[in-house]
Amino acid sequence: MGASDQKPERGGRRMTPTQCVAVTLLISLVCIVGDYFLKKASQTEHPFQTYKFAVGTVVFALSAVGWVIVLPYMKLGAIGVVYGVSTVLFMALLGWLVFGERLRWQEGVGVVLGVTSIVLLARFAD
């Protein structure tokens, strides 16, 4: 195994695939908070001049901390799917719960398939 393939042990411990998925879901939730502020900023006349835009940007930057923690332990493809699907799911929930947006039944099927993909990736990740 090459030096770039070695997985670091932080504090003498390695992250399990389940822990990696959990951290990735947390990163996704943090980004959803950023999305909330960016959506609110976008609804103003001068979105780039609002504190909401600044907060959204800072929240996204903070998510980089989580990536530095989780990326050494999983393949980019697997963790990218977990992040992408969870972000879509959380954004759909945010849109529905906070902004009153509706999902069609086809989008509901996509949500179910997305959750299924996260469960499978967590279960079978190496």
VOLUMDREN-57409 format. One record per residue (C-alpha): residue number from 1; residue in one letter; x, y, z. Coordinates in nm, 3 decimals. Last residue first. Example, Ala and Ser with C-alpha at 12.3 -4.5 7.8 and 13.67 -1.06 7.14 Angstrom:
! VOLUMDREN-57409
<2; "s"; <1.367; -0.106; 0.714>> <1; "a"; <1.230; -0.450; 0.780>> 
! end
This chain:
! VOLUMDREN-57409
<126; "d"; <-1.470; -0.052; 0.295>> <125; "a"; <-1.823; 0.066; 0.233>> <124; "f"; <-2.089; -0.207; 0.229>> <123; "r"; <-2.334; -0.100; 0.498>> <122; "a"; <-2.283; 0.275; 0.477>> <121; "l"; <-2.313; 0.265; 0.097>> <120; "l"; <-2.627; 0.053; 0.115>> <119; "v"; <-2.796; 0.280; 0.372>> <118; "i"; <-2.706; 0.592; 0.172>> <117; "s"; <-2.843; 0.436; -0.149>> <116; "t"; <-3.171; 0.343; 0.020>> <115; "v"; <-3.216; 0.700; 0.146>> <114; "g"; <-3.174; 0.824; -0.210>> <113; "l"; <-3.418; 0.567; -0.347>> <112; "v"; <-3.681; 0.685; -0.099>> <111; "v"; <-3.617; 1.050; -0.189>> <110; "g"; <-3.637; 0.967; -0.560>> <109; "v"; <-3.975; 0.802; -0.507>> <108; "g"; <-4.089; 1.121; -0.335>> <107; "e"; <-3.968; 1.320; -0.637>> <106; "q"; <-4.193; 1.108; -0.856>> <105; "w"; <-4.481; 1.171; -0.616>> <104; "r"; <-4.444; 1.547; -0.667>> <103; "l"; <-4.277; 1.748; -0.391>> <102; "r"; <-4.418; 2.076; -0.259>> <101; "e"; <-4.237; 2.394; -0.150>> <100; "g"; <-4.362; 2.565; 0.167>> <99; "f"; <-4.034; 2.750; 0.235>> <98; "v"; <-3.951; 2.610; 0.578>> <97; "l"; <-4.083; 2.255; 0.590>> <96; "w"; <-4.101; 2.174; 0.216>> <95; "g"; <-3.791; 2.353; 0.096>> <94; "l"; <-3.590; 2.240; 0.397>> <93; "l"; <-3.706; 1.881; 0.348>> <92; "a"; <-3.612; 1.890; -0.020>> <91; "m"; <-3.276; 2.045; 0.074>> <90; "f"; <-3.217; 1.767; 0.328>> <89; "l"; <-3.285; 1.501; 0.068>> <88; "v"; <-3.070; 1.667; -0.198>> <87; "t"; <-2.788; 1.712; 0.053>> <86; "s"; <-2.820; 1.351; 0.165>> <85; "v"; <-2.793; 1.229; -0.194>> <84; "g"; <-2.488; 1.438; -0.274>> <83; "y"; <-2.306; 1.371; 0.051>> <82; "v"; <-2.365; 0.996; 0.047>> <81; "v"; <-2.278; 0.981; -0.324>> <80; "g"; <-1.961; 1.182; -0.270>> <79; "i"; <-1.860; 0.958; 0.019>> <78; "a"; <-1.875; 0.655; -0.207>> <77; "g"; <-1.699; 0.814; -0.503>> <76; "l"; <-1.435; 0.984; -0.289>> <75; "k"; <-1.337; 0.653; -0.133>> <74; "m"; <-1.349; 0.651; 0.243>> <73; "y"; <-1.122; 0.711; 0.543>> <72; "p"; <-0.894; 1.000; 0.444>> <71; "l"; <-1.194; 1.215; 0.345>> <70; "v"; <-1.368; 1.219; 0.685>> <69; "i"; <-1.178; 1.467; 0.902>> <68; "v"; <-1.066; 1.706; 0.628>> <67; "w"; <-1.421; 1.704; 0.497>> <66; "g"; <-1.560; 1.801; 0.835>> <65; "v"; <-1.334; 2.104; 0.856>> <64; "a"; <-1.437; 2.204; 0.503>> <63; "s"; <-1.794; 2.244; 0.632>> <62; "l"; <-1.679; 2.567; 0.796>> <61; "a"; <-1.646; 2.733; 0.454>> <60; "f"; <-2.010; 2.655; 0.377>> <59; "v"; <-2.117; 2.814; 0.706>> <58; "v"; <-1.907; 3.122; 0.628>> <57; "t"; <-2.077; 3.166; 0.290>> <56; "g"; <-2.425; 3.129; 0.433>> <55; "v"; <-2.347; 3.381; 0.707>> <54; "a"; <-2.216; 3.636; 0.456>> <53; "f"; <-2.517; 3.592; 0.227>> <52; "k"; <-2.752; 3.634; 0.522>> <51; "y"; <-2.561; 3.944; 0.636>> <50; "t"; <-2.676; 4.103; 0.315>> <49; "q"; <-2.486; 4.282; 0.037>> <48; "f"; <-2.464; 3.988; -0.200>> <47; "p"; <-2.842; 3.948; -0.205>> <46; "h"; <-2.921; 4.305; -0.316>> <45; "e"; <-3.299; 4.310; -0.378>> <44; "t"; <-3.366; 4.031; -0.130>> <43; "q"; <-3.496; 3.678; -0.189>> <42; "s"; <-3.148; 3.550; -0.272>> <41; "a"; <-3.036; 3.631; 0.083>> <40; "k"; <-3.306; 3.403; 0.226>> <39; "k"; <-3.199; 3.124; -0.010>> <38; "l"; <-2.833; 3.182; 0.088>> <37; "f"; <-2.921; 3.166; 0.458>> <36; "y"; <-3.109; 2.839; 0.418>> <35; "d"; <-2.837; 2.694; 0.197>> <34; "g"; <-2.579; 2.762; 0.469>> <33; "v"; <-2.796; 2.573; 0.718>> <32; "i"; <-2.820; 2.300; 0.455>> <31; "c"; <-2.439; 2.296; 0.441>> <30; "v"; <-2.425; 2.212; 0.812>> <29; "l"; <-2.674; 1.932; 0.752>> <28; "s"; <-2.457; 1.792; 0.473>> <27; "i"; <-2.151; 1.803; 0.695>> <26; "l"; <-2.348; 1.614; 0.961>> <25; "l"; <-2.449; 1.354; 0.702>> <24; "t"; <-2.081; 1.320; 0.608>> <23; "v"; <-1.986; 1.274; 0.973>> <22; "a"; <-2.247; 0.998; 1.006>> <21; "v"; <-2.131; 0.832; 0.683>> <20; "c"; <-1.773; 0.831; 0.808>> <19; "q"; <-1.885; 0.694; 1.145>> <18; "t"; <-2.066; 0.410; 0.968>> <17; "p"; <-1.757; 0.339; 0.756>> <16; "t"; <-1.554; 0.310; 1.077>> <15; "m"; <-1.312; 0.587; 1.171>> <14; "r"; <-0.969; 0.481; 1.290>> <13; "r"; <-0.840; 0.532; 1.641>> <12; "g"; <-0.497; 0.603; 1.793>> <11; "g"; <-0.582; 0.967; 1.853>> <10; "r"; <-0.622; 1.011; 1.483>> <9; "e"; <-0.520; 0.705; 1.287>> <8; "p"; <-0.439; 0.797; 0.933>> <7; "k"; <-0.553; 0.580; 0.643>> <6; "q"; <-0.269; 0.475; 0.419>> <5; "d"; <-0.335; 0.491; 0.046>> <4; "s"; <-0.120; 0.804; -0.013>> <3; "a"; <0.182; 0.630; 0.137>> <2; "g"; <0.142; 0.340; -0.102>> <1; "m"; <0.000; 0.000; 0.000>> 
! end
